[in-house]
């Protein structure tokens, strides 16, 4: 269940960050509210995930996957360009998250 909470935290954070982009410096009420609520949900869900998943592992997954997802969302929705270096960096981020989860002994307590 901890990884489900971590997934909720990641998706809420990506939603909040994307909404922040749309808020125009908190000048637009809808995206501004989505930003505040999204970050609130993200941190609450992360706090629940941290009951089981070690902080370093959870944060690495949260920040790594969140970084890749927000870059992809902005690419698809806003048409922001991703050059070869950006794509390579995202591949390395995901590889790092996978290595930590598959080969590190610091994963969730079982």
N, CA, C and O atoms as a Tinker XYZ file with bonds, in Angstrom:
   440  protein
     1  N      0.821000   -1.196000    0.000000    73     2
     2  CA     0.000000    0.000000    0.000000    64     1     3
     3  C      0.870000    1.267000    0.000000    63     2     4     5
     4  O      0.451000    2.311000   -0.498000    81     3
     5  N      2.066000    1.167000    0.554000    73     3     6
     6  CA     2.935000    2.343000    0.628000    64     5     7
     7  C      3.290000    2.858000   -0.763000    63     6     8     9
     8  O      3.350000    4.068000   -0.982000    81     7
     9  N      3.523000    1.948000   -1.698000    73     7    10
    10  CA     3.863000    2.393000   -3.047000    64     9    11
    11  C      2.658000    2.995000   -3.763000    63    10    12    13
    12  O      2.819000    3.839000   -4.646000    81    11
    13  N      1.460000    2.569000   -3.391000    73    11    14
    14  CA     0.254000    3.205000   -3.937000    64    13    15
    15  C      0.164000    4.651000   -3.455000    63    14    16    17
    16  O     -0.169000    5.549000   -4.229000    81    15
    17  N      0.464000    4.874000   -2.167000    73    15    18
    18  CA     0.476000    6.248000   -1.641000    64    17    19
    19  C      1.557000    7.076000   -2.306000    63    18    20    21
    20  O      1.368000    8.263000   -2.570000    81    19
    21  N      2.691000    6.448000   -2.575000    73    19    22
    22  CA     3.768000    7.162000   -3.250000    64    21    23
    23  C      3.346000    7.549000   -4.668000    63    22    24    25
    24  O      3.667000    8.643000   -5.133000    81    23
    25  N      2.634000    6.665000   -5.351000    73    23    26
    26  CA     2.128000    6.984000   -6.681000    64    25    27
    27  C      1.138000    8.145000   -6.632000    63    26    28    29
    28  O      1.178000    9.034000   -7.483000    81    27
    29  N      0.253000    8.137000   -5.641000    73    27    30
    30  CA    -0.688000    9.254000   -5.467000    64    29    31
    31  C      0.088000   10.551000   -5.250000    63    30    32    33
    32  O     -0.248000   11.584000   -5.829000    81    31
    33  N      1.127000   10.494000   -4.416000    73    31    34
    34  CA     1.948000   11.675000   -4.136000    64    33    35
    35  C      2.603000   12.195000   -5.415000    63    34    36    37
    36  O      2.631000   13.403000   -5.650000    81    35
    37  N      3.121000   11.302000   -6.229000    73    35    38
    38  CA     3.784000   11.700000   -7.475000    64    37    39
    39  C      2.782000   12.347000   -8.424000    63    38    40    41
    40  O      3.047000   13.413000   -8.978000    81    39
    41  N      1.642000   11.710000   -8.609000    73    39    42
    42  CA     0.643000   12.245000   -9.536000    64    41    43
    43  C      0.080000   13.577000   -9.056000    63    42    44    45
    44  O     -0.167000   14.473000   -9.863000    81    43
    45  N     -0.123000   13.709000   -7.752000    73    43    46
    46  CA    -0.616000   14.976000   -7.209000    64    45    47
    47  C      0.426000   16.083000   -7.369000    63    46    48    49
    48  O      0.082000   17.225000   -7.676000    81    47
    49  N      1.688000   15.747000   -7.163000    73    47    50
    50  CA     2.751000   16.744000   -7.310000    64    49    51
    51  C      2.898000   17.185000   -8.756000    63    50    52    53
    52  O      3.094000   18.370000   -9.024000    81    51
    53  N      2.807000   16.248000   -9.688000    73    51    54
    54  CA     2.894000   16.590000  -11.112000    64    53    55
    55  C      1.712000   17.466000  -11.506000    63    54    56    57
    56  O      1.877000   18.449000  -12.229000    81    55
    57  N      0.527000   17.115000  -11.033000    73    55    58
    58  CA    -0.670000   17.930000  -11.305000    64    57    59
    59  C     -0.504000   19.332000  -10.734000    63    58    60    61
    60  O     -0.823000   20.317000  -11.399000    81    59
    61  N     -0.006000   19.425000   -9.507000    73    59    62
    62  CA     0.178000   20.732000   -8.868000    64    61    63
    63  C      1.223000   21.565000   -9.611000    63    62    64    65
    64  O      1.031000   22.764000   -9.813000    81    63
    65  N      2.308000   20.945000  -10.011000    73    63    66
    66  CA     3.354000   21.671000  -10.719000    64    65    67
    67  C      2.859000   22.153000  -12.083000    63    66    68    69
    68  O      3.141000   23.283000  -12.485000    81    67
    69  N      2.128000   21.304000  -12.787000    73    67    70
    70  CA     1.568000   21.717000  -14.067000    64    69    71
    71  C      0.556000   22.851000  -13.860000    63    70    72    73
    72  O      0.528000   23.805000  -14.637000    81    71
    73  N     -0.263000   22.750000  -12.827000    73    71    74
    74  CA    -1.232000   23.811000  -12.526000    64    73    75
    75  C     -0.529000   25.111000  -12.171000    63    74    76    77
    76  O     -1.015000   26.193000  -12.502000    81    75
    77  N      0.608000   25.010000  -11.502000    73    75    78
    78  CA     1.385000   26.203000  -11.177000    64    77    79
    79  C      1.820000   26.921000  -12.448000    63    78    80    81
    80  O      1.815000   28.151000  -12.511000    81    79
    81  N      2.196000   26.143000  -13.459000    73    79    82
    82  CA     2.548000   26.726000  -14.754000    64    81    83
    83  C      1.370000   27.493000  -15.344000    63    82    84    85
    84  O      1.543000   28.568000  -15.918000    81    83
    85  N      0.183000   26.938000  -15.200000    73    83    86
    86  CA    -1.019000   27.550000  -15.768000    64    85    87
    87  C     -1.580000   28.696000  -14.923000    63    86    88    89
    88  O     -2.418000   29.464000  -15.394000    81    87
    89  N     -1.118000   28.809000  -13.677000    73    87    90
    90  CA    -1.700000   29.798000  -12.762000    64    89    91
    91  C     -1.303000   31.238000  -13.076000    63    90    92    93
    92  O     -1.931000   32.179000  -12.592000    81    91
    93  N     -0.258000   31.408000  -13.889000    73    91    94
    94  CA     0.212000   32.751000  -14.244000    64    93    95
    95  C      0.546000   33.562000  -12.993000    63    94    96    97
    96  O      0.031000   34.663000  -12.794000    81    95
    97  N      1.408000   33.004000  -12.163000    73    95    98
    98  CA     1.811000   33.706000  -10.940000    64    97    99
    99  C      0.668000   33.842000   -9.944000    63    98   100   101
   100  O      0.553000   34.863000   -9.266000    81    99
   101  N     -0.166000   32.832000   -9.854000    73    99   102
   102  CA    -1.347000   32.800000   -8.977000    64   101   103
   103  C     -2.374000   33.867000   -9.345000    63   102   104   105
   104  O     -3.168000   34.281000   -8.500000    81   103
   105  N     -2.365000   34.312000  -10.597000    73   103   106
   106  CA    -3.346000   35.296000  -11.065000    64   105   107
   107  C     -4.636000   34.627000  -11.538000    63   106   108   109
   108  O     -5.676000   35.281000  -11.618000    81   107
   109  N     -4.578000   33.343000  -11.850000    73   107   110
   110  CA    -5.760000   32.613000  -12.307000    64   109   111
   111  C     -6.242000   31.703000  -11.186000    63   110   112   113
   112  O     -5.513000   30.803000  -10.769000    81   111
   113  N     -7.468000   31.923000  -10.685000    73   111   114
   114  CA    -7.960000   31.200000   -9.497000    64   113   115
   115  C     -8.024000   29.682000   -9.657000    63   114   116   117
   116  O     -7.614000   28.966000   -8.744000    81   115
   117  N     -8.521000   29.166000  -10.778000    73   115   118
   118  CA    -8.661000   27.712000  -10.946000    64   117   119
   119  C     -7.341000   26.972000  -10.824000    63   118   120   121
   120  O     -7.198000   26.104000   -9.963000    81   119
   121  N     -6.376000   27.300000  -11.671000    73   119   122
   122  CA    -5.081000   26.634000  -11.561000    64   121   123
   123  C     -4.373000   26.908000  -10.227000    63   122   124   125
   124  O     -3.636000   26.057000   -9.728000    81   123
   125  N     -4.596000   28.089000   -9.656000    73   123   126
   126  CA    -3.981000   28.404000   -8.360000    64   125   127
   127  C     -4.517000   27.481000   -7.276000    63   126   128   129
   128  O     -3.749000   26.964000   -6.465000    81   127
   129  N     -5.825000   27.271000   -7.256000    73   127   130
   130  CA    -6.424000   26.354000   -6.273000    64   129   131
   131  C     -5.947000   24.924000   -6.498000    63   130   132   133
   132  O     -5.652000   24.205000   -5.543000    81   131
   133  N     -5.872000   24.510000   -7.773000    73   131   134
   134  CA    -5.391000   23.164000   -8.082000    64   133   135
   135  C     -3.952000   22.982000   -7.605000    63   134   136   137
   136  O     -3.570000   21.894000   -7.173000    81   135
   137  N     -3.161000   24.039000   -7.684000    73   135   138
   138  CA    -1.774000   23.979000   -7.215000    64   137   139
   139  C     -1.723000   23.741000   -5.713000    63   138   140   141
   140  O     -1.018000   22.844000   -5.250000    81   139
   141  N     -2.457000   24.529000   -4.960000    73   139   142
   142  CA    -2.436000   24.411000   -3.497000    64   141   143
   143  C     -2.979000   23.056000   -3.049000    63   142   144   145
   144  O     -2.378000   22.393000   -2.204000    81   143
   145  N     -4.106000   22.649000   -3.611000    73   143   146
   146  CA    -4.696000   21.357000   -3.242000    64   145   147
   147  C     -3.771000   20.218000   -3.657000    63   146   148   149
   148  O     -3.562000   19.271000   -2.898000    81   147
   149  N     -3.222000   20.312000   -4.856000    73   147   150
   150  CA    -2.337000   19.252000   -5.348000    64   149   151
   151  C     -1.109000   19.051000   -4.477000    63   150   152   153
   152  O     -0.734000   17.918000   -4.174000    81   151
   153  N     -0.483000   20.148000   -4.074000    73   151   154
   154  CA     0.681000   20.012000   -3.191000    64   153   155
   155  C      0.278000   19.488000   -1.812000    63   154   156   157
   156  O      1.021000   18.720000   -1.200000    81   155
   157  N     -0.884000   19.896000   -1.324000    73   155   158
   158  CA    -1.366000   19.366000   -0.044000    64   157   159
   159  C     -1.573000   17.859000   -0.103000    63   158   160   161
   160  O     -1.146000   17.128000    0.791000    81   159
   161  N     -2.234000   17.401000   -1.165000    73   159   162
   162  CA    -2.453000   15.963000   -1.353000    64   161   163
   163  C     -1.123000   15.245000   -1.512000    63   162   164   165
   164  O     -0.926000   14.168000   -0.950000    81   163
   165  N     -0.208000   15.835000   -2.275000    73   163   166
   166  CA     1.094000   15.211000   -2.512000    64   165   167
   167  C      1.852000   14.984000   -1.208000    63   166   168   169
   168  O      2.377000   13.895000   -0.975000    81   167
   169  N      1.908000   15.997000   -0.368000    73   167   170
   170  CA     2.668000   15.845000    0.882000    64   169   171
   171  C      1.957000   14.928000    1.868000    63   170   172   173
   172  O      2.612000   14.202000    2.616000    81   171
   173  N      0.632000   14.951000    1.881000    73   171   174
   174  CA    -0.093000   14.029000    2.757000    64   173   175
   175  C      0.149000   12.587000    2.318000    63   174   176   177
   176  O      0.461000   11.728000    3.143000    81   175
   177  N      0.007000   12.323000    1.018000    73   175   178
   178  CA     0.224000   10.972000    0.510000    64   177   179
   179  C      1.674000   10.535000    0.729000    63   178   180   181
   180  O      1.928000    9.382000    1.075000    81   179
   181  N      2.617000   11.446000    0.532000    73   179   182
   182  CA     4.016000   11.113000    0.784000    64   181   183
   183  C      4.225000   10.757000    2.253000    63   182   184   185
   184  O      4.967000    9.827000    2.567000    81   183
   185  N      3.582000   11.486000    3.144000    73   183   186
   186  CA     3.736000   11.187000    4.574000    64   185   187
   187  C      3.223000    9.788000    4.904000    63   186   188   189
   188  O      3.784000    9.111000    5.766000    81   187
   189  N      2.168000    9.352000    4.229000    73   187   190
   190  CA     1.657000    7.997000    4.446000    64   189   191
   191  C      2.608000    6.951000    3.875000    63   190   192   193
   192  O      2.804000    5.893000    4.474000    81   191
   193  N      3.196000    7.244000    2.725000    73   191   194
   194  CA     4.166000    6.319000    2.129000    64   193   195
   195  C      5.393000    6.166000    3.024000    63   194   196   197
   196  O      5.985000    5.089000    3.102000    81   195
   197  N      5.769000    7.260000    3.702000    73   195   198
   198  CA     6.973000    7.234000    4.544000    64   197   199
   199  C      6.806000    6.400000    5.812000    63   198   200   201
   200  O      7.775000    6.176000    6.539000    81   199
   201  N      5.603000    5.948000    6.077000    73   199   202
   202  CA     5.404000    5.027000    7.206000    64   201   203
   203  C      6.140000    3.715000    6.968000    63   202   204   205
   204  O      6.543000    3.040000    7.915000    81   203
   205  N      6.313000    3.356000    5.693000    73   203   206
   206  CA     6.917000    2.070000    5.338000    64   205   207
   207  C      8.192000    2.224000    4.510000    63   206   208   209
   208  O      9.181000    1.531000    4.749000    81   207
   209  N      8.163000    3.124000    3.544000    73   207   210
   210  CA     9.302000    3.285000    2.640000    64   209   211
   211  C     10.307000    4.242000    3.272000    63   210   212   213
   212  O      9.922000    5.324000    3.716000    81   211
   213  N     11.587000    3.871000    3.322000    73   211   214
   214  CA    12.599000    4.781000    3.874000    64   213   215
   215  C     12.593000    6.120000    3.121000    63   214   216   217
   216  O     12.360000    6.163000    1.913000    81   215
   217  N     12.846000    7.182000    3.840000    73   215   218
   218  CA    12.748000    8.530000    3.285000    64   217   219
   219  C     13.617000    8.727000    2.052000    63   218   220   221
   220  O     13.145000    9.264000    1.049000    81   219
   221  N     14.859000    8.308000    2.103000    73   219   222
   222  CA    15.757000    8.490000    0.969000    64   221   223
   223  C     15.253000    7.784000   -0.276000    63   222   224   225
   224  O     15.320000    8.334000   -1.375000    81   223
   225  N     14.751000    6.578000   -0.111000    73   223   226
   226  CA    14.227000    5.810000   -1.238000    64   225   227
   227  C     12.956000    6.469000   -1.781000    63   226   228   229
   228  O     12.815000    6.640000   -2.992000    81   227
   229  N     12.046000    6.834000   -0.904000    73   227   230
   230  CA    10.786000    7.451000   -1.337000    64   229   231
   231  C     11.041000    8.768000   -2.043000    63   230   232   233
   232  O     10.426000    9.052000   -3.071000    81   231
   233  N     11.934000    9.569000   -1.507000    73   231   234
   234  CA    12.200000   10.864000   -2.108000    64   233   235
   235  C     12.875000   10.713000   -3.475000    63   234   236   237
   236  O     12.579000   11.464000   -4.405000    81   235
   237  N     13.776000    9.744000   -3.591000    73   235   238
   238  CA    14.438000    9.507000   -4.877000    64   237   239
   239  C     13.410000    9.107000   -5.940000    63   238   240   241
   240  O     13.457000    9.591000   -7.071000    81   239
   241  N     12.501000    8.237000   -5.575000    73   239   242
   242  CA    11.463000    7.814000   -6.519000    64   241   243
   243  C     10.547000    8.984000   -6.835000    63   242   244   245
   244  O     10.255000    9.249000   -8.000000    81   243
   245  N     10.093000    9.687000   -5.800000    73   243   246
   246  CA     9.151000   10.797000   -5.961000    64   245   247
   247  C      9.738000   11.890000   -6.864000    63   246   248   249
   248  O      9.096000   12.338000   -7.814000    81   247
   249  N     10.942000   12.299000   -6.556000    73   247   250
   250  CA    11.534000   13.389000   -7.336000    64   249   251
   251  C     11.933000   12.931000   -8.737000    63   250   252   253
   252  O     11.747000   13.673000   -9.701000    81   251
   253  N     12.476000   11.728000   -8.862000    73   251   254
   254  CA    12.899000   11.236000  -10.171000    64   253   255
   255  C     11.736000   11.010000  -11.118000    63   254   256   257
   256  O     11.732000   11.518000  -12.239000    81   255
   257  N     10.759000   10.257000  -10.672000    73   255   258
   258  CA     9.598000    9.979000  -11.516000    64   257   259
   259  C      8.808000   11.263000  -11.768000    63   258   260   261
   260  O      8.312000   11.479000  -12.874000    81   259
   261  N      8.688000   12.113000  -10.750000    73   259   262
   262  CA     7.982000   13.381000  -10.919000    64   261   263
   263  C      8.648000   14.277000  -11.945000    63   262   264   265
   264  O      7.965000   14.918000  -12.743000    81   263
   265  N      9.962000   14.331000  -11.936000    73   263   266
   266  CA    10.708000   15.147000  -12.899000    64   265   267
   267  C     10.452000   14.673000  -14.324000    63   266   268   269
   268  O     10.196000   15.478000  -15.220000    81   267
   269  N     10.524000   13.376000  -14.522000    73   267   270
   270  CA    10.294000   12.830000  -15.858000    64   269   271
   271  C      8.847000   13.063000  -16.290000    63   270   272   273
   272  O      8.598000   13.475000  -17.423000    81   271
   273  N      7.895000   12.803000  -15.396000    73   271   274
   274  CA     6.486000   12.980000  -15.760000    64   273   275
   275  C      6.139000   14.425000  -16.095000    63   274   276   277
   276  O      5.432000   14.675000  -17.070000    81   275
   277  N      6.624000   15.380000  -15.304000    73   275   278
   278  CA     6.276000   16.775000  -15.583000    64   277   279
   279  C      6.904000   17.217000  -16.902000    63   278   280   281
   280  O      6.295000   17.988000  -17.643000    81   279
   281  N      8.092000   16.748000  -17.202000    73   279   282
   282  CA     8.715000   17.085000  -18.488000    64   281   283
   283  C      7.896000   16.509000  -19.643000    63   282   284   285
   284  O      7.707000   17.173000  -20.662000    81   283
   285  N      7.416000   15.288000  -19.486000    73   283   286
   286  CA     6.612000   14.671000  -20.538000    64   285   287
   287  C      5.247000   15.338000  -20.681000    63   286   288   289
   288  O      4.775000   15.541000  -21.800000    81   287
   289  N      4.613000   15.680000  -19.572000    73   287   290
   290  CA     3.323000   16.368000  -19.617000    64   289   291
   291  C      3.474000   17.717000  -20.316000    63   290   292   293
   292  O      2.666000   18.067000  -21.176000    81   291
   293  N      4.497000   18.463000  -19.953000    73   291   294
   294  CA     4.717000   19.773000  -20.594000    64   293   295
   295  C      5.044000   19.619000  -22.072000    63   294   296   297
   296  O      4.684000   20.475000  -22.880000    81   295
   297  N      5.717000   18.546000  -22.426000    73   295   298
   298  CA     6.009000   18.285000  -23.841000    64   297   299
   299  C      4.717000   18.021000  -24.604000    63   298   300   301
   300  O      4.489000   18.599000  -25.666000    81   299
   301  N      3.870000   17.144000  -24.058000    73   299   302
   302  CA     2.646000   16.738000  -24.748000    64   301   303
   303  C      1.610000   17.863000  -24.752000    63   302   304   305
   304  O      1.021000   18.159000  -25.792000    81   303
   305  N      1.385000   18.491000  -23.598000    73   303   306
   306  CA     0.300000   19.463000  -23.469000    64   305   307
   307  C      0.702000   20.853000  -23.957000    63   306   308   309
   308  O     -0.072000   21.517000  -24.647000    81   307
   309  N      1.902000   21.290000  -23.604000    73   307   310
   310  CA     2.328000   22.653000  -23.932000    64   309   311
   311  C      3.275000   22.728000  -25.126000    63   310   312   313
   312  O      3.604000   23.814000  -25.602000    81   311
   313  N      3.705000   21.569000  -25.600000    73   311   314
   314  CA     4.612000   21.556000  -26.739000    64   313   315
   315  C      6.038000   21.974000  -26.413000    63   314   316   317
   316  O      6.800000   22.326000  -27.314000    81   315
   317  N      6.409000   21.941000  -25.129000    73   315   318
   318  CA     7.774000   22.299000  -24.766000    64   317   319
   319  C      8.732000   21.261000  -25.343000    63   318   320   321
   320  O      8.467000   20.059000  -25.302000    81   319
   321  N      9.827000   21.739000  -25.870000    73   319   322
   322  CA    10.787000   20.873000  -26.552000    64   321   323
   323  C     11.689000   20.150000  -25.559000    63   322   324   325
   324  O     12.057000   20.692000  -24.516000    81   323
   325  N     12.031000   18.928000  -25.906000    73   323   326
   326  CA    13.001000   18.147000  -25.151000    64   325   327
   327  C     14.116000   17.768000  -26.122000    63   326   328   329
   328  O     13.896000   17.017000  -27.072000    81   327
   329  N     15.306000   18.292000  -25.873000    73   327   330
   330  CA    16.414000   17.945000  -26.761000    64   329   331
   331  C     17.031000   16.620000  -26.329000    63   330   332   333
   332  O     16.607000   16.016000  -25.343000    81   331
   333  N     18.020000   16.185000  -27.065000    73   331   334
   334  CA    18.643000   14.887000  -26.802000    64   333   335
   335  C     19.237000   14.818000  -25.397000    63   334   336   337
   336  O     19.167000   13.775000  -24.746000    81   335
   337  N     19.817000   15.911000  -24.929000    73   335   338
   338  CA    20.393000   15.923000  -23.583000    64   337   339
   339  C     19.301000   15.757000  -22.525000    63   338   340   341
   340  O     19.500000   15.045000  -21.541000    81   339
   341  N     18.158000   16.401000  -22.718000    73   339   342
   342  CA    17.053000   16.275000  -21.767000    64   341   343
   343  C     16.517000   14.850000  -21.751000    63   342   344   345
   344  O     16.259000   14.291000  -20.685000    81   343
   345  N     16.354000   14.273000  -22.915000    73   343   346
   346  CA    15.866000   12.894000  -23.001000    64   345   347
   347  C     16.873000   11.937000  -22.369000    63   346   348   349
   348  O     16.489000   11.028000  -21.633000    81   347
   349  N     18.153000   12.137000  -22.652000    73   347   350
   350  CA    19.194000   11.310000  -22.043000    64   349   351
   351  C     19.202000   11.433000  -20.531000    63   350   352   353
   352  O     19.357000   10.437000  -19.824000    81   351
   353  N     19.038000   12.645000  -20.036000    73   351   354
   354  CA    18.982000   12.852000  -18.593000    64   353   355
   355  C     17.798000   12.142000  -17.959000    63   354   356   357
   356  O     17.921000   11.569000  -16.877000    81   355
   357  N     16.651000   12.178000  -18.631000    73   355   358
   358  CA    15.472000   11.489000  -18.100000    64   357   359
   359  C     15.665000    9.974000  -18.097000    63   358   360   361
   360  O     15.217000    9.291000  -17.177000    81   359
   361  N     16.330000    9.451000  -19.125000    73   359   362
   362  CA    16.625000    8.022000  -19.154000    64   361   363
   363  C     17.536000    7.660000  -17.970000    63   362   364   365
   364  O     17.335000    6.633000  -17.321000    81   363
   365  N     18.526000    8.501000  -17.697000    73   363   366
   366  CA    19.429000    8.240000  -16.572000    64   365   367
   367  C     18.688000    8.322000  -15.231000    63   366   368   369
   368  O     18.951000    7.527000  -14.329000    81   367
   369  N     17.771000    9.272000  -15.099000    73   367   370
   370  CA    16.981000    9.384000  -13.873000    64   369   371
   371  C     16.183000    8.101000  -13.651000    63   370   372   373
   372  O     16.191000    7.536000  -12.558000    81   371
   373  N     15.500000    7.652000  -14.692000    73   371   374
   374  CA    14.690000    6.440000  -14.556000    64   373   375
   375  C     15.572000    5.223000  -14.294000    63   374   376   377
   376  O     15.190000    4.337000  -13.530000    81   375
   377  N     16.737000    5.172000  -14.912000    73   375   378
   378  CA    17.665000    4.070000  -14.652000    64   377   379
   379  C     18.100000    4.084000  -13.192000    63   378   380   381
   380  O     18.189000    3.031000  -12.560000    81   379
   381  N     18.366000    5.255000  -12.662000    73   379   382
   382  CA    18.748000    5.361000  -11.258000    64   381   383
   383  C     17.649000    4.901000  -10.319000    63   382   384   385
   384  O     17.916000    4.203000   -9.340000    81   383
   385  N     16.418000    5.289000  -10.610000    73   383   386
   386  CA    15.283000    4.852000   -9.786000    64   385   387
   387  C     15.148000    3.338000   -9.853000    63   386   388   389
   388  O     14.924000    2.689000   -8.831000    81   387
   389  N     15.279000    2.776000  -11.036000    73   387   390
   390  CA    15.193000    1.317000  -11.183000    64   389   391
   391  C     16.312000    0.605000  -10.436000    63   390   392   393
   392  O     16.062000   -0.389000   -9.754000    81   391
   393  N     17.538000    1.095000  -10.555000    73   391   394
   394  CA    18.665000    0.475000   -9.859000    64   393   395
   395  C     18.432000    0.503000   -8.344000    63   394   396   397
   396  O     18.669000   -0.487000   -7.653000    81   395
   397  N     17.967000    1.645000   -7.840000    73   395   398
   398  CA    17.716000    1.741000   -6.401000    64   397   399
   399  C     16.653000    0.739000   -5.957000    63   398   400   401
   400  O     16.792000    0.110000   -4.908000    81   399
   401  N     15.597000    0.588000   -6.747000    73   399   402
   402  CA    14.511000   -0.307000   -6.363000    64   401   403
   403  C     14.846000   -1.775000   -6.551000    63   402   404   405
   404  O     14.433000   -2.613000   -5.750000    81   403
   405  N     15.577000   -2.089000   -7.583000    73   403   406
   406  CA    15.841000   -3.497000   -7.879000    64   405   407
   407  C     17.057000   -4.067000   -7.159000    63   406   408   409
   408  O     17.090000   -5.252000   -6.828000    81   407
   409  N     18.049000   -3.227000   -6.918000    73   407   410
   410  CA    19.321000   -3.760000   -6.405000    64   409   411
   411  C     19.734000   -3.228000   -5.041000    63   410   412   413
   412  O     20.666000   -3.759000   -4.436000    81   411
   413  N     19.073000   -2.207000   -4.547000    73   411   414
   414  CA    19.463000   -1.648000   -3.259000    64   413   415
   415  C     18.761000   -2.395000   -2.138000    63   414   416   417
   416  O     17.623000   -2.842000   -2.282000    81   415
   417  N     19.451000   -2.520000   -1.034000    73   415   418
   418  CA    18.862000   -3.146000    0.144000    64   417   419
   419  C     18.108000   -2.156000    1.006000    63   418   420   421
   420  O     17.723000   -2.490000    2.127000    81   419
   421  N     17.887000   -0.951000    0.519000    73   419   422
   422  CA    17.234000    0.078000    1.326000    64   421   423
   423  C     15.765000    0.243000    0.988000    63   422   424   425
   424  O     15.170000    1.268000    1.321000    81   423
   425  N     15.161000   -0.746000    0.331000    73   423   426
   426  CA    13.753000   -0.659000   -0.087000    64   425   427
   427  C     12.811000   -0.713000    1.099000    63   426   428   429
   428  O     13.229000   -0.665000    2.256000    81   427
   429  N     11.542000   -0.812000    0.785000    73   427   430
   430  CA    10.496000   -0.811000    1.821000    64   429   431
   431  C     10.677000   -2.005000    2.756000    63   430   432   433
   432  O     11.120000   -3.080000    2.352000    81   431
   433  N     10.324000   -1.782000    4.001000    73   431   434
   434  CA    10.368000   -2.861000    5.000000    64   433   435
   435  C      9.282000   -3.875000    4.656000    63   434   436   437
   436  O      8.172000   -3.491000    4.289000    81   435
   437  N      9.578000   -5.102000    4.764000    73   435   438
   438  CA     8.601000   -6.146000    4.422000    64   437   439
   439  C      8.145000   -6.869000    5.660000    63   438   440
   440  O      7.323000   -7.782000    5.574000    81   439
